[in-house]
Every structure is written in structure tokens, then in C-alpha cells.
Amino acid sequence: MATDVVHVVDDDPAMRDSLGFLLGTEGFEVRLYEAGADLLDGLKKPTAGCVLTDIRMPGIDGLELLRRLRAAGHALPVVMMTGHGDVPLAVEAMKLGACDFIEKPFDDEALIQALRSALERGGIAGAVDPTLREFVRRVGTLSERERQVLDHLVAGRTSKEIGRTLDISPRTVEIYRAKLMAKTRAESLQELVRWSVLGGLA
């Protein structure tokens, strides 16, 4: 069985080294790049594996790297690493074709799972996924107010911002958020956003 290759792009040397060590111990073949341009230069010939890239980098950021990869005809699955509060950027990345995103600081096991999933499905995560179909069905059971809160959460707004827009208190927003998370069975905001984008709800 061929070793799975992960192309890691991050301008932070400590993060690069840490990811290289972690992924190496998990049996991945790891290639490290300081910048998006380095990865693009290294992909002149057909390449296997997947890309793990930070979303915020000087020069070519994660979104621009994704655009250039797709424009050059590279179908490699891409997993984005995002900072706290980067939900709108993560949504944009998913719409551009990223197959997943993971928020820093992340759990090692969650990262490994995201990469294995990306490699298995080759970056394609359409509505054929029964889990996704079930998520879309559950969203259909939300009340009108819960659906409004969902839309604002996926747009990256805070409870205070949502409260101001909907003319309700942030505490009430939190109650609606807890209800919609329970109804959709999303385990985290990241998962809620991911499934919403993949399901065409964002």
C-alpha cells in the first residue's frame, strides 16, 4: 500500500516542524513548504496526496493557494487550518473547493481524522454522503428562529452580533444555538459550518 502524502504549507517554522513530526509518526509521508509559492513550484508534475495549509499567510494565503491549485488543474484535496474567528474565511474556502477545515488549536486526533478522510474521498464530499443528507434533513426540522441563528453562525457572526440583528439578547441566541446544535447533532461549530456549506445551506 502506497504511503499517503501530506503537503504541509505554513509560514510558522515551529508549526511546520510540529506538524511534520506528528504526521510522520502517524505514517504519512510529509513534505513541508514555507509558502504557497513553494508548493506550486513543487507541483509541476502530477502529485498524489493532499494539502494541509494555513489560511492566513503572507504573500499567497490559503484561499489564493486553493484558487491557483484549482486553476492549474490540481484536484488534490485541501484541508485548511484556520484561526479562532475565521469562520467566514473557512466558509469561503469550502465554497472554493476545500474539503475540510480545522480550527487552531486543534486536537491531534481530529487533524489526523480530517486528513485520512480527505485522502480517502479524494476531496469529493457531495450530497451522496448519507451523513450529509441526514444533516440537511435535520436542518429542515429547525424553527424559523433557529434557522435564522444557524444562518448567522455560518456567516461567522458572534452571539452579540446575532442578538443585535434579530433584536434578542445574546443569552437567548445561545439558547437557540444549543437547540439547533442538538437538533442537527453537530458536535461543534466547525462541524455545523462544514455540513452547512457542503449541503448547500450557506
N, C-alpha and C positions, 0 to 999 in steps of 0.2 A: 504494500500500500504506500502510495506517494506521501511524503510529508507535506502537511498543509503550510503554505507560505503566508506570512502576515507582513505586509509592508507598513511599517510604523512611521508616521510623519508627525514630528513635534519639535518645536524650536527650543524647548527646555531640555538641556542635556541630562539633567537628573531624572526627569520623567522618561526620556528616551531610554536611558540605561536601565531604569527600574522596569519598564515595560519589556525591554529586551530580555532581562533576566527572568521575569515572571513567565513570559510566553515560551522562552527556551526550556524552562523546567517543565512546562506542560506539553512539550513535544512538538511545538511549532518550529518551523524554520523561519527565523526573524531577519528582516532586512530593515535597517534603520536609516532614516533620512532627516536631515535638519530642516529642510524646506521643501515646499511643494514642487519647486522647480527641479530639485534633485530627483524626486520621484518621477516626474515627467521625462526627464532626461534618461532615466534608467529603464523606461518602459518603451523604448524604441522598437523592441521586438515583442511578440506575443508573450504575455506573462500570466502565470497561474496565481491563485491565492486570493487574498482580499486585502483591502486597505483599511488601516486604522489611523485616523487623522484627527488632530486637534482642530476645532472650528475657528479659534482665534489665533492667528499667527501673522507676523509682519510679512509684507510682500503679498504672496499668494496665500490667502486664507483658505480655510477648509471648503467654503462654498465655491470659491473660484476654482480651487483644485478639482472639485467634483464636476463643475461645468466643463473644464478643459479635458478631463478624462473622458467624459461622455462625447464631447465634440471631436476628440481624436479617435473615437470608436472603441474605447476600452470599456468592457462590460463588467469589470471587476466589482464585486460587491464592496460597498464602502460603509464603514461604521464610524460615526462621528463622536468625538469626545467633546462635551460641552461643559461650560462653567455654570455655576448656580445662576438662575435667572435668564438663561439663554434659550428659553422655550421658543420664542418667535424664530430665532435662528435655526433651532432644531427642526421646527415645522417646515421652514423654507428648504432645509437640507433634504428632508424626506420627500418634499414635492419635486425636488430636483433629481431624486432617484437614489438617495442614500437608503440603505436597507434597515438601518437602525441607528439609534444614538444612545449614548450612555453618559450620565451626568457625573462630573467630578465633585467630590472624591467618590470613587466607585468601589464597590466590593469586588475583590479579585475574581470570585466565582461568577459574578454577574457579567463581568467582562469576558471571561472565557466562554461562557454560555452564548453571549451575543456573537462572538467570533465564530464559534462552531456552527451556530445557526446560519450565519451569513454564508459560510463556506458550503454548508450542506445544500442550501437552496439557490446558491449562485446569484444572490442579490434579488431574486424574484420573490415577492411576497404579496401576491394578489388576493382577490376575494375568494380564491379556491381554498384558502386556508379555513378549515371548519371553525377554528377558534375565532378568527376574524368575523366570519359570518354570524357566529353566536354573539359576538360583541355588538355588531350592528343591530341585531335583533333586540338585545337588551337596551340599547340606546333608545329604541322605539318605545320602551316602556316608561321612559322618564316623563315627569310632568313638564309642563311648559317652562316653569321657572327653573327646574333642574337642567333642562336643555339649554336655557339661556346662560346659566352659570358654566356649564360644560363648554359652550362656545367661547366664553370669555377666558376660561382657564387655558384652552388650547391656543388662544391668541396671546397667551403669556401675561395676562393681567393678574395683579395681586388681589387679595380679598378686599382691601380698601378701595382699590380702583373699581372692582366689580360692584361693590356696595354703592359707591357714588353713582355709577352708571344706572344701576337698577333701583336706586333710591331705597336701599335696605341697609341694615347695619352689617359691618364686617363679620360679626358673630353669626348673623343669620346666613351670610354667604357660606361660612364654614359648615353650618348645619346642612345646607343644600349640597355642599361639596361632599360631605360624609355620606349623605344619602345616595348621591349619584355614583360615588365610588363603590358603594355596597351593591347597588343595582347592576352596575356594569361589571362588577367583580374585578376591576382594575386594581392591582396591588400597589401602584404608585402613580404619581402624576406623569412620570416618564412613560409608563405603560399606557395610561389614558391618552396621552398625546399621540403616541406611536400608533395605537389602534385607530384613533380618530382620523389620522392622516391616511393610513393605509385603507381605511374603509370609505374614504371619500367624504368624510364628515367635516373636514376642516378646510 
